[in-house]
Protein backbone atom coordinates (compact mmCIF):
# COMPACT_ATOMS: atom_id res chain seq x y z
CA UNK A 1 0.00 0.00 0.00
CA UNK A 2 2.89 2.37 0.72
CA UNK A 3 4.06 2.20 -2.88
CA UNK A 4 0.61 2.95 -4.26
CA UNK A 5 -0.43 5.80 -1.98
CA UNK A 6 2.87 7.12 -0.69
CA UNK A 7 1.37 7.24 2.81
CA UNK A 8 2.92 5.58 5.83
CA UNK A 9 0.66 5.61 8.89
CA UNK A 10 2.39 5.93 12.24
CA UNK A 11 1.38 4.37 15.57
CA UNK A 12 3.48 6.34 18.05
CA UNK A 13 4.40 9.96 18.63
CA UNK A 14 7.49 10.60 16.49
CA UNK A 15 10.68 11.79 18.17
CA UNK A 16 12.23 13.16 14.97
CA UNK A 17 11.18 14.38 11.56
CA UNK A 18 10.88 11.83 8.75
CA UNK A 19 13.70 11.61 6.26
CA UNK A 20 13.84 11.29 2.50
CA UNK A 21 11.67 14.25 1.48
CA UNK A 22 8.76 13.13 3.65
CA UNK A 23 6.64 15.26 5.99
CA UNK A 24 4.55 14.52 9.06
CA UNK A 25 0.77 15.04 8.65
CA UNK A 26 -2.31 14.54 10.82
CA UNK A 27 -5.99 14.53 9.98
CA UNK A 28 -8.49 17.23 10.94
CA UNK A 29 -9.13 15.81 14.43
CA UNK A 30 -7.52 17.93 17.15
CA UNK A 31 -4.97 16.35 19.48
CA UNK A 32 -5.76 16.73 23.16
CA UNK A 33 -2.15 16.37 24.34
CA UNK A 34 1.29 17.02 22.93
CA UNK A 35 2.16 13.34 23.44
CA UNK A 36 -1.13 11.86 22.18
CA UNK A 37 -0.62 8.64 20.28
CA UNK A 38 -2.14 8.40 16.83
CA UNK A 39 -5.35 6.39 16.76
CA UNK A 40 -6.80 7.81 19.98
CA UNK A 41 -10.19 9.53 19.61
CA UNK A 42 -9.99 9.54 15.81
CA UNK A 43 -6.62 11.34 15.69
CA UNK A 44 -4.56 9.78 12.86
CA UNK A 45 -1.10 10.62 11.56
CA UNK A 46 1.11 9.59 8.70
CA UNK A 47 4.13 10.58 6.68
CA UNK A 48 3.93 11.39 3.01
CA UNK A 49 6.10 12.81 0.29
CA UNK A 50 6.39 16.59 0.21
CA UNK A 51 3.67 18.05 -2.00
CA UNK A 52 1.60 14.84 -2.04
CA UNK A 53 -1.59 16.56 -0.83
CA UNK A 54 -2.41 19.97 -2.23
CA UNK A 55 -4.68 20.70 0.74
CA UNK A 56 -2.02 20.20 3.43
CA UNK A 57 -1.38 23.28 5.52
CA UNK A 58 1.24 23.95 8.19
CA UNK A 59 -0.11 23.20 11.67
CA UNK A 60 0.99 24.92 14.85
CA UNK A 61 -1.05 22.85 17.31
CA UNK A 62 2.10 21.70 19.13
CA UNK A 63 1.41 17.96 18.77
CA UNK A 64 4.65 15.97 18.92
CA UNK A 65 6.75 19.11 19.32
CA UNK A 66 7.82 18.72 15.68
CA UNK A 67 6.91 20.80 12.62
CA UNK A 68 4.05 19.14 10.78
CA UNK A 69 1.03 19.64 8.55
CA UNK A 70 -2.68 18.96 8.86
CA UNK A 71 -5.53 18.26 6.49
CA UNK A 72 -8.11 20.96 7.21
CA UNK A 73 -11.81 20.28 7.37
CA UNK A 74 -14.80 22.52 7.93
CA UNK A 75 -15.59 22.72 11.62
CA UNK A 76 -12.03 21.79 12.61
CA UNK A 77 -10.30 25.09 11.92
CA UNK A 78 -7.80 26.61 14.35
CA UNK A 79 -6.79 23.60 16.44
CA UNK A 80 -5.94 24.42 20.05
CA UNK A 81 -2.25 24.55 20.90
CA UNK A 82 -1.30 21.60 23.11
CA UNK A 83 2.38 22.48 23.59
CA UNK A 84 3.43 21.29 27.04
CA UNK A 85 0.09 19.60 27.70
CA UNK A 86 1.12 16.03 28.58
CA UNK A 87 -1.29 13.09 28.65
CA UNK A 88 -2.46 12.46 32.23
CA UNK A 89 -1.68 9.10 33.83
CA UNK A 90 -5.34 8.05 33.79
CA UNK A 91 -5.23 8.20 29.95
CA UNK A 92 -2.08 6.07 29.62
CA UNK A 93 -4.10 3.11 28.35
CA UNK A 94 -6.43 4.91 25.96
CA UNK A 95 -7.81 2.57 23.34
CA UNK A 96 -6.28 3.01 19.91
CA UNK A 97 -8.89 2.78 17.18
Order of alpha helices (4+ residues) and beta strands (2+ residues): alpha-beta-beta-beta-beta-beta
